[in-house]
Amino acid sequence: MIQESDETQAELFKEFAKAPKKRPWRRLWLPRGLTVKVSHESLILGVILLIMVMILCFTFGVERGKRIGAIKASARRDAKNIEEGGVAPMTMPMREEPMSEEEGISVNQEVVPLVQEVYAIQLITYKQEEYVNKELAKLKRNGFEPFVVRSGRFFVVNIGPYKNKDEALTILKEFKKQPSYRSAFLRKLSQ
């Protein structure tokens, strides 16, 4: 027969009767005896947010580094151009308000761009400087104005500059007829 008992299961199994209650929070010890109660979920969420903030700061730092690198590269390029006898880039301060007719410019005048488009024909690229010198001599004998642009380990042989794009394209077509210059192309240079 089945006996009825008023005892609960915890009373039947005495090893489980006094099990400690799990605390859903962790006590953090701070200086001067202050304590803060933080649940496990809040602690994990805080760590995730901290990691996200660190990633965001890193991303902004990388973007800032790219901008600074581009500015430094531009300054080095301008300095190299000046050392080689080139012209320094022209910068003008921007005006907030438009100029009036009293200042010498009427509103109906045509605006002339400060930087004109200049073209060159890139003919061939060499790794060794001796071939570049032979190519330059050959082009000078034929009446062209060659110049070399160094790109890493390579020497790029160009002719020009040409202010008229049509003139440059006509000369380019003539060069492309020669087997050694079939990959020649037109480049836009900035002054």
Helices and strands as residue ranges (DSSP letters): H 9-12, H 14-17, E 25-29, G 31-33, E 35-39, H 40-83, G 101-103, E 118-126, H 129-141, E 146-151, E 154-162, H 165-176, G 179-181, E 185-189
